[in-house]
Every structure is written in structure tokens, then in C-alpha cells.
């Protein structure tokens, strides 16, 4: 069973089993039940594409050389 399906099995309102115990039984980390994914904004996505374009053209460049070109 996938971790996402196991996370769906957690019942936060269950008073008989604590969240810690439920997570242990389902073998998932307790912090994963509180995490909500954050989307990527358009500006960050544009920058990531630019970095990818430069790295594809110059795979021997390091982070400093790529940053010099991006700026």
C-alpha cells in the first residue's frame, strides 16, 4: 500500500488511538500527516527552466557560473 493511501487511513478524531500510535501502526512518519504541499509560482518555474537551459548547453558549469549568466 502506498504511503498516501496509508496517510488517508489516519483518523485525527479517533480518541482510542493517539496519532503517534496510528502512525507507528501504519509505518508512516508523524510529520507527514501535517505536511501540506506548496505549489511552485510562475517566476520560480521560469528561473528553473532558464537554469536547465544553461546547464544543458554548458554541463561543465558550476553554480556560480550559471548564476552569473542568469543575473
CHARMM internal coordinates of N, CA and C (Angstrom, degrees):
IC EDIT
DIST 1 N 1 CA 1.4591
DIST 1 CA 1 C 1.5260
ANGL 1 N 1 CA 1 C 108.16
DIST 1 C 2 N 1.3134
ANGL 1 CA 1 C 2 N 116.50
DIHE 1 N 1 CA 1 C 2 N 138.42
DIST 2 N 2 CA 1.4589
ANGL 1 C 2 N 2 CA 121.01
DIHE 1 CA 1 C 2 N 2 CA -177.49
DIST 2 CA 2 C 1.5347
ANGL 2 N 2 CA 2 C 110.99
DIHE 1 C 2 N 2 CA 2 C -73.91
DIST 2 C 3 N 1.3392
ANGL 2 CA 2 C 3 N 116.40
DIHE 2 N 2 CA 2 C 3 N 154.52
DIST 3 N 3 CA 1.4659
ANGL 2 C 3 N 3 CA 119.57
DIHE 2 CA 2 C 3 N 3 CA 178.86
DIST 3 CA 3 C 1.5304
ANGL 3 N 3 CA 3 C 113.39
DIHE 2 C 3 N 3 CA 3 C -58.54
DIST 3 C 4 N 1.3329
ANGL 3 CA 3 C 4 N 117.28
DIHE 3 N 3 CA 3 C 4 N -34.97
DIST 4 N 4 CA 1.4657
ANGL 3 C 4 N 4 CA 118.95
DIHE 3 CA 3 C 4 N 4 CA -179.53
DIST 4 CA 4 C 1.5307
ANGL 4 N 4 CA 4 C 110.99
DIHE 3 C 4 N 4 CA 4 C -66.30
DIST 4 C 5 N 1.3160
ANGL 4 CA 4 C 5 N 117.29
DIHE 4 N 4 CA 4 C 5 N -37.89
DIST 5 N 5 CA 1.4694
ANGL 4 C 5 N 5 CA 119.98
DIHE 4 CA 4 C 5 N 5 CA 177.43
DIST 5 CA 5 C 1.5260
ANGL 5 N 5 CA 5 C 110.85
DIHE 4 C 5 N 5 CA 5 C -68.46
DIST 5 C 6 N 1.3428
ANGL 5 CA 5 C 6 N 116.43
DIHE 5 N 5 CA 5 C 6 N -36.66
DIST 6 N 6 CA 1.4647
ANGL 5 C 6 N 6 CA 119.71
DIHE 5 CA 5 C 6 N 6 CA 177.71
DIST 6 CA 6 C 1.5220
ANGL 6 N 6 CA 6 C 110.61
DIHE 5 C 6 N 6 CA 6 C -67.33
DIST 6 C 7 N 1.3629
ANGL 6 CA 6 C 7 N 116.96
DIHE 6 N 6 CA 6 C 7 N -36.91
DIST 7 N 7 CA 1.4730
ANGL 6 C 7 N 7 CA 120.05
DIHE 6 CA 6 C 7 N 7 CA 177.84
DIST 7 CA 7 C 1.5168
ANGL 7 N 7 CA 7 C 110.91
DIHE 6 C 7 N 7 CA 7 C -63.15
DIST 7 C 8 N 1.3388
ANGL 7 CA 7 C 8 N 117.04
DIHE 7 N 7 CA 7 C 8 N -34.61
DIST 8 N 8 CA 1.4635
ANGL 7 C 8 N 8 CA 120.56
DIHE 7 CA 7 C 8 N 8 CA 179.43
DIST 8 CA 8 C 1.5301
ANGL 8 N 8 CA 8 C 111.84
DIHE 7 C 8 N 8 CA 8 C -67.21
DIST 8 C 9 N 1.3144
ANGL 8 CA 8 C 9 N 116.95
DIHE 8 N 8 CA 8 C 9 N -21.95
DIST 9 N 9 CA 1.4606
ANGL 8 C 9 N 9 CA 121.21
DIHE 8 CA 8 C 9 N 9 CA -179.29
DIST 9 CA 9 C 1.5260
ANGL 9 N 9 CA 9 C 112.86
DIHE 8 C 9 N 9 CA 9 C -77.98
DIST 9 C 10 N 1.3238
ANGL 9 CA 9 C 10 N 118.03
DIHE 9 N 9 CA 9 C 10 N -13.34
DIST 10 N 10 CA 1.4644
ANGL 9 C 10 N 10 CA 121.84
DIHE 9 CA 9 C 10 N 10 CA -179.95
DIST 10 CA 10 C 1.5340
ANGL 10 N 10 CA 10 C 109.22
DIHE 9 C 10 N 10 CA 10 C -67.99
DIST 10 C 11 N 1.3173
ANGL 10 CA 10 C 11 N 115.85
DIHE 10 N 10 CA 10 C 11 N 132.54
DIST 11 N 11 CA 1.4588
ANGL 10 C 11 N 11 CA 121.98
DIHE 10 CA 10 C 11 N 11 CA 176.30
DIST 11 CA 11 C 1.5160
ANGL 11 N 11 CA 11 C 108.04
DIHE 10 C 11 N 11 CA 11 C -113.94
DIST 11 C 12 N 1.3246
ANGL 11 CA 11 C 12 N 116.32
DIHE 11 N 11 CA 11 C 12 N 106.02
DIST 12 N 12 CA 1.4727
ANGL 11 C 12 N 12 CA 120.40
DIHE 11 CA 11 C 12 N 12 CA -177.63
DIST 12 CA 12 C 1.5195
ANGL 12 N 12 CA 12 C 112.19
DIHE 11 C 12 N 12 CA 12 C -70.16
DIST 12 C 13 N 1.3215
ANGL 12 CA 12 C 13 N 117.07
DIHE 12 N 12 CA 12 C 13 N -25.77
DIST 13 N 13 CA 1.4591
ANGL 12 C 13 N 13 CA 119.81
DIHE 12 CA 12 C 13 N 13 CA -178.00
DIST 13 CA 13 C 1.5288
ANGL 13 N 13 CA 13 C 112.28
DIHE 12 C 13 N 13 CA 13 C -88.05
DIST 13 C 14 N 1.3259
ANGL 13 CA 13 C 14 N 117.75
DIHE 13 N 13 CA 13 C 14 N -2.58
DIST 14 N 14 CA 1.4625
ANGL 13 C 14 N 14 CA 121.62
DIHE 13 CA 13 C 14 N 14 CA 179.87
DIST 14 CA 14 C 1.5337
ANGL 14 N 14 CA 14 C 109.59
DIHE 13 C 14 N 14 CA 14 C -69.53
DIST 14 C 15 N 1.3179
ANGL 14 CA 14 C 15 N 116.88
DIHE 14 N 14 CA 14 C 15 N 119.63
DIST 15 N 15 CA 1.4666
ANGL 14 C 15 N 15 CA 120.16
DIHE 14 CA 14 C 15 N 15 CA -178.40
DIST 15 CA 15 C 1.5184
ANGL 15 N 15 CA 15 C 112.71
DIHE 14 C 15 N 15 CA 15 C -92.17
DIST 15 C 16 N 1.3293
ANGL 15 CA 15 C 16 N 118.19
DIHE 15 N 15 CA 15 C 16 N -15.15
DIST 16 N 16 CA 1.4645
ANGL 15 C 16 N 16 CA 120.48
DIHE 15 CA 15 C 16 N 16 CA -179.16
DIST 16 CA 16 C 1.5252
ANGL 16 N 16 CA 16 C 111.82
DIHE 15 C 16 N 16 CA 16 C -76.42
DIST 16 C 17 N 1.3278
ANGL 16 CA 16 C 17 N 116.82
DIHE 16 N 16 CA 16 C 17 N -34.39
DIST 17 N 17 CA 1.4662
ANGL 16 C 17 N 17 CA 121.17
DIHE 16 CA 16 C 17 N 17 CA 179.25
DIST 17 CA 17 C 1.5232
ANGL 17 N 17 CA 17 C 109.41
DIHE 16 C 17 N 17 CA 17 C -120.09
DIST 17 C 18 N 1.3002
ANGL 17 CA 17 C 18 N 116.62
DIHE 17 N 17 CA 17 C 18 N 129.20
DIST 18 N 18 CA 1.4627
ANGL 17 C 18 N 18 CA 120.01
DIHE 17 CA 17 C 18 N 18 CA 177.77
DIST 18 CA 18 C 1.5270
ANGL 18 N 18 CA 18 C 109.36
DIHE 17 C 18 N 18 CA 18 C -70.09
DIST 18 C 19 N 1.3206
ANGL 18 CA 18 C 19 N 116.07
DIHE 18 N 18 CA 18 C 19 N 161.90
DIST 19 N 19 CA 1.4680
ANGL 18 C 19 N 19 CA 120.35
DIHE 18 CA 18 C 19 N 19 CA 178.02
DIST 19 CA 19 C 1.5199
ANGL 19 N 19 CA 19 C 110.88
DIHE 18 C 19 N 19 CA 19 C -61.16
DIST 19 C 20 N 1.3295
ANGL 19 CA 19 C 20 N 116.46
DIHE 19 N 19 CA 19 C 20 N -38.09
DIST 20 N 20 CA 1.4614
ANGL 19 C 20 N 20 CA 120.44
DIHE 19 CA 19 C 20 N 20 CA 179.03
DIST 20 CA 20 C 1.5191
ANGL 20 N 20 CA 20 C 110.56
DIHE 19 C 20 N 20 CA 20 C -61.08
DIST 20 C 21 N 1.3158
ANGL 20 CA 20 C 21 N 117.04
DIHE 20 N 20 CA 20 C 21 N -45.50
DIST 21 N 21 CA 1.4690
ANGL 20 C 21 N 21 CA 121.47
DIHE 20 CA 20 C 21 N 21 CA -179.20
DIST 21 CA 21 C 1.5294
ANGL 21 N 21 CA 21 C 110.81
DIHE 20 C 21 N 21 CA 21 C -66.51
DIST 21 C 22 N 1.3299
ANGL 21 CA 21 C 22 N 117.78
DIHE 21 N 21 CA 21 C 22 N -41.75
DIST 22 N 22 CA 1.4604
ANGL 21 C 22 N 22 CA 120.81
DIHE 21 CA 21 C 22 N 22 CA 178.09
DIST 22 CA 22 C 1.5261
ANGL 22 N 22 CA 22 C 110.86
DIHE 21 C 22 N 22 CA 22 C -60.35
DIST 22 C 23 N 1.3302
ANGL 22 CA 22 C 23 N 116.40
DIHE 22 N 22 CA 22 C 23 N -42.81
DIST 23 N 23 CA 1.4610
ANGL 22 C 23 N 23 CA 120.63
DIHE 22 CA 22 C 23 N 23 CA 179.70
DIST 23 CA 23 C 1.5223
ANGL 23 N 23 CA 23 C 111.14
DIHE 22 C 23 N 23 CA 23 C -64.80
DIST 23 C 24 N 1.3173
ANGL 23 CA 23 C 24 N 116.60
DIHE 23 N 23 CA 23 C 24 N -40.42
DIST 24 N 24 CA 1.4698
ANGL 23 C 24 N 24 CA 119.92
DIHE 23 CA 23 C 24 N 24 CA 178.31
DIST 24 CA 24 C 1.5219
ANGL 24 N 24 CA 24 C 110.65
DIHE 23 C 24 N 24 CA 24 C -63.64
DIST 24 C 25 N 1.3168
ANGL 24 CA 24 C 25 N 116.83
DIHE 24 N 24 CA 24 C 25 N -42.82
DIST 25 N 25 CA 1.4633
ANGL 24 C 25 N 25 CA 120.57
DIHE 24 CA 24 C 25 N 25 CA -179.63
DIST 25 CA 25 C 1.5307
ANGL 25 N 25 CA 25 C 111.71
DIHE 24 C 25 N 25 CA 25 C -64.95
DIST 25 C 26 N 1.3319
ANGL 25 CA 25 C 26 N 116.51
DIHE 25 N 25 CA 25 C 26 N -36.06
DIST 26 N 26 CA 1.4684
ANGL 25 C 26 N 26 CA 121.09
DIHE 25 CA 25 C 26 N 26 CA -179.25
DIST 26 CA 26 C 1.5239
ANGL 26 N 26 CA 26 C 112.67
DIHE 25 C 26 N 26 CA 26 C -89.12
DIST 26 C 27 N 1.3355
ANGL 26 CA 26 C 27 N 116.12
DIHE 26 N 26 CA 26 C 27 N -3.98
DIST 27 N 27 CA 1.4653
ANGL 26 C 27 N 27 CA 122.47
DIHE 26 CA 26 C 27 N 27 CA 179.00
DIST 27 CA 27 C 1.5329
ANGL 27 N 27 CA 27 C 112.38
DIHE 26 C 27 N 27 CA 27 C 57.49
DIST 27 C 28 N 1.3267
ANGL 27 CA 27 C 28 N 115.15
DIHE 27 N 27 CA 27 C 28 N 50.26
DIST 28 N 28 CA 1.4639
ANGL 27 C 28 N 28 CA 121.93
DIHE 27 CA 27 C 28 N 28 CA 172.71
DIST 28 CA 28 C 1.5204
ANGL 28 N 28 CA 28 C 108.00
DIHE 27 C 28 N 28 CA 28 C -128.45
DIST 28 C 29 N 1.3287
ANGL 28 CA 28 C 29 N 116.61
DIHE 28 N 28 CA 28 C 29 N 156.48
DIST 29 N 29 CA 1.4584
ANGL 28 C 29 N 29 CA 119.33
DIHE 28 CA 28 C 29 N 29 CA 179.46
DIST 29 CA 29 C 1.5354
ANGL 29 N 29 CA 29 C 109.62
DIHE 28 C 29 N 29 CA 29 C -75.77
DIST 29 C 30 N 1.3034
ANGL 29 CA 29 C 30 N 115.33
DIHE 29 N 29 CA 29 C 30 N 144.06
DIST 30 N 30 CA 1.4608
ANGL 29 C 30 N 30 CA 120.22
DIHE 29 CA 29 C 30 N 30 CA -177.77
DIST 30 CA 30 C 1.5242
ANGL 30 N 30 CA 30 C 111.52
DIHE 29 C 30 N 30 CA 30 C -65.32
DIST 30 C 31 N 1.3318
ANGL 30 CA 30 C 31 N 117.22
DIHE 30 N 30 CA 30 C 31 N -34.42
DIST 31 N 31 CA 1.4600
ANGL 30 C 31 N 31 CA 119.82
DIHE 30 CA 30 C 31 N 31 CA -179.30
DIST 31 CA 31 C 1.5218
ANGL 31 N 31 CA 31 C 112.17
DIHE 30 C 31 N 31 CA 31 C -66.43
DIST 31 C 32 N 1.3301
ANGL 31 CA 31 C 32 N 117.75
DIHE 31 N 31 CA 31 C 32 N -24.57
DIST 32 N 32 CA 1.4702
ANGL 31 C 32 N 32 CA 119.92
DIHE 31 CA 31 C 32 N 32 CA -178.09
DIST 32 CA 32 C 1.5263
ANGL 32 N 32 CA 32 C 112.47
DIHE 31 C 32 N 32 CA 32 C -68.99
DIST 32 C 33 N 1.3277
ANGL 32 CA 32 C 33 N 118.11
DIHE 32 N 32 CA 32 C 33 N -20.82
DIST 33 N 33 CA 1.4708
ANGL 32 C 33 N 33 CA 118.60
DIHE 32 CA 32 C 33 N 33 CA 179.79
DIST 33 CA 33 C 1.5287
ANGL 33 N 33 CA 33 C 111.60
DIHE 32 C 33 N 33 CA 33 C -79.63
DIST 33 C 34 N 1.3220
ANGL 33 CA 33 C 34 N 117.00
DIHE 33 N 33 CA 33 C 34 N -15.62
DIST 34 N 34 CA 1.4649
ANGL 33 C 34 N 34 CA 120.58
DIHE 33 CA 33 C 34 N 34 CA 179.17
DIST 34 CA 34 C 1.5267
ANGL 34 N 34 CA 34 C 112.49
DIHE 33 C 34 N 34 CA 34 C -97.66
DIST 34 C 35 N 1.3182
ANGL 34 CA 34 C 35 N 117.94
DIHE 34 N 34 CA 34 C 35 N -14.88
DIST 35 N 35 CA 1.4582
ANGL 34 C 35 N 35 CA 122.14
DIHE 34 CA 34 C 35 N 35 CA -174.54
DIST 35 CA 35 C 1.5236
ANGL 35 N 35 CA 35 C 111.43
DIHE 34 C 35 N 35 CA 35 C -74.71
DIST 35 C 36 N 1.3287
ANGL 35 CA 35 C 36 N 116.31
DIHE 35 N 35 CA 35 C 36 N 132.03
DIST 36 N 36 CA 1.4600
ANGL 35 C 36 N 36 CA 121.05
DIHE 35 CA 35 C 36 N 36 CA 171.71
DIST 36 CA 36 C 1.5270
ANGL 36 N 36 CA 36 C 107.63
DIHE 35 C 36 N 36 CA 36 C -121.42
DIST 36 C 37 N 1.3287
ANGL 36 CA 36 C 37 N 117.78
DIHE 36 N 36 CA 36 C 37 N 122.88
DIST 37 N 37 CA 1.4572
ANGL 36 C 37 N 37 CA 120.47
DIHE 36 CA 36 C 37 N 37 CA -176.80
DIST 37 CA 37 C 1.5225
ANGL 37 N 37 CA 37 C 112.40
DIHE 36 C 37 N 37 CA 37 C -63.54
DIST 37 C 38 N 1.3273
ANGL 37 CA 37 C 38 N 115.13
DIHE 37 N 37 CA 37 C 38 N 146.16
DIST 38 N 38 CA 1.4571
ANGL 37 C 38 N 38 CA 121.94
DIHE 37 CA 37 C 38 N 38 CA 179.56
DIST 38 CA 38 C 1.5178
ANGL 38 N 38 CA 38 C 107.74
DIHE 37 C 38 N 38 CA 38 C -110.94
DIST 38 C 39 N 1.2977
ANGL 38 CA 38 C 39 N 116.90
DIHE 38 N 38 CA 38 C 39 N 133.14
DIST 39 N 39 CA 1.4561
ANGL 38 C 39 N 39 CA 121.07
DIHE 38 CA 38 C 39 N 39 CA 179.42
DIST 39 CA 39 C 1.5214
ANGL 39 N 39 CA 39 C 112.22
DIHE 38 C 39 N 39 CA 39 C -72.78
DIST 39 C 40 N 1.3236
ANGL 39 CA 39 C 40 N 115.69
DIHE 39 N 39 CA 39 C 40 N 165.19
DIST 40 N 40 CA 1.4630
ANGL 39 C 40 N 40 CA 121.88
DIHE 39 CA 39 C 40 N 40 CA 179.88
DIST 40 CA 40 C 1.5278
ANGL 40 N 40 CA 40 C 107.64
DIHE 39 C 40 N 40 CA 40 C -99.78
DIST 40 C 41 N 1.3361
ANGL 40 CA 40 C 41 N 116.50
DIHE 40 N 40 CA 40 C 41 N 130.17
DIST 41 N 41 CA 1.4593
ANGL 40 C 41 N 41 CA 118.81
DIHE 40 CA 40 C 41 N 41 CA -179.43
DIST 41 CA 41 C 1.5278
ANGL 41 N 41 CA 41 C 110.59
DIHE 40 C 41 N 41 CA 41 C -78.46
DIST 41 C 42 N 1.3181
ANGL 41 CA 41 C 42 N 117.19
DIHE 41 N 41 CA 41 C 42 N 166.61
DIST 42 N 42 CA 1.4628
ANGL 41 C 42 N 42 CA 123.15
DIHE 41 CA 41 C 42 N 42 CA -173.95
DIST 42 CA 42 C 1.5237
ANGL 42 N 42 CA 42 C 112.05
DIHE 41 C 42 N 42 CA 42 C -64.03
DIST 42 C 43 N 1.3348
ANGL 42 CA 42 C 43 N 117.76
DIHE 42 N 42 CA 42 C 43 N -37.54
DIST 43 N 43 CA 1.4653
ANGL 42 C 43 N 43 CA 121.26
DIHE 42 CA 42 C 43 N 43 CA -178.76
DIST 43 CA 43 C 1.5333
ANGL 43 N 43 CA 43 C 111.38
DIHE 42 C 43 N 43 CA 43 C -64.69
DIST 43 C 44 N 1.3221
ANGL 43 CA 43 C 44 N 116.31
DIHE 43 N 43 CA 43 C 44 N -42.60
DIST 44 N 44 CA 1.4620
ANGL 43 C 44 N 44 CA 120.57
DIHE 43 CA 43 C 44 N 44 CA 178.12
DIST 44 CA 44 C 1.5253
ANGL 44 N 44 CA 44 C 110.82
DIHE 43 C 44 N 44 CA 44 C -65.72
DIST 44 C 45 N 1.3138
ANGL 44 CA 44 C 45 N 116.74
DIHE 44 N 44 CA 44 C 45 N -41.65
DIST 45 N 45 CA 1.4604
ANGL 44 C 45 N 45 CA 121.37
DIHE 44 CA 44 C 45 N 45 CA 178.62
DIST 45 CA 45 C 1.5262
ANGL 45 N 45 CA 45 C 111.34
DIHE 44 C 45 N 45 CA 45 C -62.85
DIST 45 C 46 N 1.3249
ANGL 45 CA 45 C 46 N 116.97
DIHE 45 N 45 CA 45 C 46 N -39.83
DIST 46 N 46 CA 1.4668
ANGL 45 C 46 N 46 CA 121.47
DIHE 45 CA 45 C 46 N 46 CA 178.08
DIST 46 CA 46 C 1.5289
ANGL 46 N 46 CA 46 C 110.09
DIHE 45 C 46 N 46 CA 46 C -63.69
DIST 46 C 47 N 1.3279
ANGL 46 CA 46 C 47 N 117.46
DIHE 46 N 46 CA 46 C 47 N -43.04
DIST 47 N 47 CA 1.4569
ANGL 46 C 47 N 47 CA 121.97
DIHE 46 CA 46 C 47 N 47 CA 178.70
DIST 47 CA 47 C 1.5282
ANGL 47 N 47 CA 47 C 111.00
DIHE 46 C 47 N 47 CA 47 C -64.60
DIST 47 C 48 N 1.3195
ANGL 47 CA 47 C 48 N 117.16
DIHE 47 N 47 CA 47 C 48 N -40.32
DIST 48 N 48 CA 1.4616
ANGL 47 C 48 N 48 CA 120.68
DIHE 47 CA 47 C 48 N 48 CA 178.33
DIST 48 CA 48 C 1.5244
ANGL 48 N 48 CA 48 C 111.65
DIHE 47 C 48 N 48 CA 48 C -63.18
DIST 48 C 49 N 1.3224
ANGL 48 CA 48 C 49 N 117.02
DIHE 48 N 48 CA 48 C 49 N -39.47
DIST 49 N 49 CA 1.4676
ANGL 48 C 49 N 49 CA 120.66
DIHE 48 CA 48 C 49 N 49 CA 177.29
DIST 49 CA 49 C 1.5276
ANGL 49 N 49 CA 49 C 110.76
DIHE 48 C 49 N 49 CA 49 C -65.61
DIST 49 C 50 N 1.3186
ANGL 49 CA 49 C 50 N 116.52
DIHE 49 N 49 CA 49 C 50 N -38.57
DIST 50 N 50 CA 1.4649
ANGL 49 C 50 N 50 CA 120.63
DIHE 49 CA 49 C 50 N 50 CA 178.90
DIST 50 CA 50 C 1.5311
ANGL 50 N 50 CA 50 C 111.03
DIHE 49 C 50 N 50 CA 50 C -65.31
DIST 50 C 51 N 1.3235
ANGL 50 CA 50 C 51 N 116.63
DIHE 50 N 50 CA 50 C 51 N -43.52
DIST 51 N 51 CA 1.4691
ANGL 50 C 51 N 51 CA 120.81
DIHE 50 CA 50 C 51 N 51 CA 177.27
DIST 51 CA 51 C 1.5229
ANGL 51 N 51 CA 51 C 109.91
DIHE 50 C 51 N 51 CA 51 C -61.87
DIST 51 C 52 N 1.3239
ANGL 51 CA 51 C 52 N 117.06
DIHE 51 N 51 CA 51 C 52 N -42.43
DIST 52 N 52 CA 1.4584
ANGL 51 C 52 N 52 CA 121.29
DIHE 51 CA 51 C 52 N 52 CA 179.15
DIST 52 CA 52 C 1.5265
ANGL 52 N 52 CA 52 C 111.19
DIHE 51 C 52 N 52 CA 52 C -63.20
DIST 52 C 53 N 1.3300
ANGL 52 CA 52 C 53 N 116.80
DIHE 52 N 52 CA 52 C 53 N -40.50
DIST 53 N 53 CA 1.4642
ANGL 52 C 53 N 53 CA 120.87
DIHE 52 CA 52 C 53 N 53 CA 179.21
DIST 53 CA 53 C 1.5285
ANGL 53 N 53 CA 53 C 110.60
DIHE 52 C 53 N 53 CA 53 C -62.86
DIST 53 C 54 N 1.3287
ANGL 53 CA 53 C 54 N 116.83
DIHE 53 N 53 CA 53 C 54 N -44.56
DIST 54 N 54 CA 1.4630
ANGL 53 C 54 N 54 CA 120.96
DIHE 53 CA 53 C 54 N 54 CA -179.46
DIST 54 CA 54 C 1.5264
ANGL 54 N 54 CA 54 C 110.13
DIHE 53 C 54 N 54 CA 54 C -66.67
DIST 54 C 55 N 1.3356
ANGL 54 CA 54 C 55 N 117.47
DIHE 54 N 54 CA 54 C 55 N -43.49
DIST 55 N 55 CA 1.4662
ANGL 54 C 55 N 55 CA 120.30
DIHE 54 CA 54 C 55 N 55 CA -177.98
DIST 55 CA 55 C 1.5294
ANGL 55 N 55 CA 55 C 111.18
DIHE 54 C 55 N 55 CA 55 C -66.92
DIST 55 C 56 N 1.3337
ANGL 55 CA 55 C 56 N 117.12
DIHE 55 N 55 CA 55 C 56 N -33.51
DIST 56 N 56 CA 1.4626
ANGL 55 C 56 N 56 CA 120.10
DIHE 55 CA 55 C 56 N 56 CA 177.78
DIST 56 CA 56 C 1.5279
ANGL 56 N 56 CA 56 C 110.28
DIHE 55 C 56 N 56 CA 56 C -66.93
DIST 56 C 57 N 1.3199
ANGL 56 CA 56 C 57 N 116.11
DIHE 56 N 56 CA 56 C 57 N -37.70
DIST 57 N 57 CA 1.4650
ANGL 56 C 57 N 57 CA 120.29
DIHE 56 CA 56 C 57 N 57 CA -179.47
DIST 57 CA 57 C 1.5262
ANGL 57 N 57 CA 57 C 111.33
DIHE 56 C 57 N 57 CA 57 C -76.95
DIST 57 C 58 N 1.3277
ANGL 57 CA 57 C 58 N 117.65
DIHE 57 N 57 CA 57 C 58 N -37.96
DIST 58 N 58 CA 1.4692
ANGL 57 C 58 N 58 CA 123.12
DIHE 57 CA 57 C 58 N 58 CA -177.69
DIST 58 CA 58 C 1.5340
ANGL 58 N 58 CA 58 C 109.49
DIHE 57 C 58 N 58 CA 58 C -127.52
DIST 58 C 59 N 1.3322
ANGL 58 CA 58 C 59 N 118.92
DIHE 58 N 58 CA 58 C 59 N 76.42
DIST 59 N 59 CA 1.4675
ANGL 58 C 59 N 59 CA 120.44
DIHE 58 CA 58 C 59 N 59 CA -175.63
DIST 59 CA 59 C 1.5257
ANGL 59 N 59 CA 59 C 113.89
DIHE 58 C 59 N 59 CA 59 C -67.53
DIST 59 C 60 N 1.3077
ANGL 59 CA 59 C 60 N 117.83
DIHE 59 N 59 CA 59 C 60 N -12.81
DIST 60 N 60 CA 1.4621
ANGL 59 C 60 N 60 CA 121.98
DIHE 59 CA 59 C 60 N 60 CA -179.41
DIST 60 CA 60 C 1.5259
ANGL 60 N 60 CA 60 C 111.56
DIHE 59 C 60 N 60 CA 60 C -89.83
DIST 60 C 61 N 1.3314
ANGL 60 CA 60 C 61 N 118.68
DIHE 60 N 60 CA 60 C 61 N -4.89
DIST 61 N 61 CA 1.4614
ANGL 60 C 61 N 61 CA 121.88
DIHE 60 CA 60 C 61 N 61 CA 178.75
DIST 61 CA 61 C 1.5275
ANGL 61 N 61 CA 61 C 109.77
DIHE 60 C 61 N 61 CA 61 C -72.62
DIST 61 C 62 N 1.3045
ANGL 61 CA 61 C 62 N 115.52
DIHE 61 N 61 CA 61 C 62 N 145.58
DIST 62 N 62 CA 1.4597
ANGL 61 C 62 N 62 CA 121.53
DIHE 61 CA 61 C 62 N 62 CA 173.84
DIST 62 CA 62 C 1.5206
ANGL 62 N 62 CA 62 C 109.76
DIHE 61 C 62 N 62 CA 62 C -95.05
DIST 62 C 63 N 1.3136
ANGL 62 CA 62 C 63 N 115.81
DIHE 62 N 62 CA 62 C 63 N -177.10
DIST 63 N 63 CA 1.4675
ANGL 62 C 63 N 63 CA 120.48
DIHE 62 CA 62 C 63 N 63 CA -176.17
DIST 63 CA 63 C 1.5249
ANGL 63 N 63 CA 63 C 111.78
DIHE 62 C 63 N 63 CA 63 C -64.33
DIST 63 C 64 N 1.3288
ANGL 63 CA 63 C 64 N 117.74
DIHE 63 N 63 CA 63 C 64 N -35.42
DIST 64 N 64 CA 1.4603
ANGL 63 C 64 N 64 CA 119.89
DIHE 63 CA 63 C 64 N 64 CA -178.75
DIST 64 CA 64 C 1.5272
ANGL 64 N 64 CA 64 C 111.63
DIHE 63 C 64 N 64 CA 64 C -68.96
DIST 64 C 65 N 1.3339
ANGL 64 CA 64 C 65 N 116.63
DIHE 64 N 64 CA 64 C 65 N -40.03
DIST 65 N 65 CA 1.4645
ANGL 64 C 65 N 65 CA 119.30
DIHE 64 CA 64 C 65 N 65 CA 179.22
DIST 65 CA 65 C 1.5268
ANGL 65 N 65 CA 65 C 110.73
DIHE 64 C 65 N 65 CA 65 C -68.95
DIST 65 C 66 N 1.3245
ANGL 65 CA 65 C 66 N 117.11
DIHE 65 N 65 CA 65 C 66 N -38.01
DIST 66 N 66 CA 1.4663
ANGL 65 C 66 N 66 CA 119.97
DIHE 65 CA 65 C 66 N 66 CA 177.84
DIST 66 CA 66 C 1.5222
ANGL 66 N 66 CA 66 C 109.71
DIHE 65 C 66 N 66 CA 66 C -66.12
DIST 66 C 67 N 1.3334
ANGL 66 CA 66 C 67 N 117.57
DIHE 66 N 66 CA 66 C 67 N -40.60
DIST 67 N 67 CA 1.4648
ANGL 66 C 67 N 67 CA 120.97
DIHE 66 CA 66 C 67 N 67 CA 179.03
DIST 67 CA 67 C 1.5127
ANGL 67 N 67 CA 67 C 111.40
DIHE 66 C 67 N 67 CA 67 C -64.12
DIST 67 C 68 N 1.3553
ANGL 67 CA 67 C 68 N 118.02
DIHE 67 N 67 CA 67 C 68 N -37.05
DIST 68 N 68 CA 1.4586
ANGL 67 C 68 N 68 CA 120.90
DIHE 67 CA 67 C 68 N 68 CA 178.12
DIST 68 CA 68 C 1.5131
ANGL 68 N 68 CA 68 C 111.89
DIHE 67 C 68 N 68 CA 68 C -63.26
DIST 68 C 69 N 1.3177
ANGL 68 CA 68 C 69 N 116.98
DIHE 68 N 68 CA 68 C 69 N -36.48
DIST 69 N 69 CA 1.4617
ANGL 68 C 69 N 69 CA 120.93
DIHE 68 CA 68 C 69 N 69 CA -179.96
DIST 69 CA 69 C 1.5197
ANGL 69 N 69 CA 69 C 110.81
DIHE 68 C 69 N 69 CA 69 C -75.18
DIST 69 C 70 N 1.3220
ANGL 69 CA 69 C 70 N 117.50
DIHE 69 N 69 CA 69 C 70 N -39.17
DIST 70 N 70 CA 1.4713
ANGL 69 C 70 N 70 CA 121.72
DIHE 69 CA 69 C 70 N 70 CA -177.73
DIST 70 CA 70 C 1.5149
ANGL 70 N 70 CA 70 C 112.45
DIHE 69 C 70 N 70 CA 70 C -67.46
DIST 70 C 71 N 1.3109
ANGL 70 CA 70 C 71 N 117.08
DIHE 70 N 70 CA 70 C 71 N -29.92
DIST 71 N 71 CA 1.4738
ANGL 70 C 71 N 71 CA 120.19
DIHE 70 CA 70 C 71 N 71 CA -175.40
DIST 71 CA 71 C 1.4813
ANGL 71 N 71 CA 71 C 112.21
DIHE 70 C 71 N 71 CA 71 C -84.80
END
COOR INIT
IC SEED 1 N 1 CA 1 C
IC BUILD
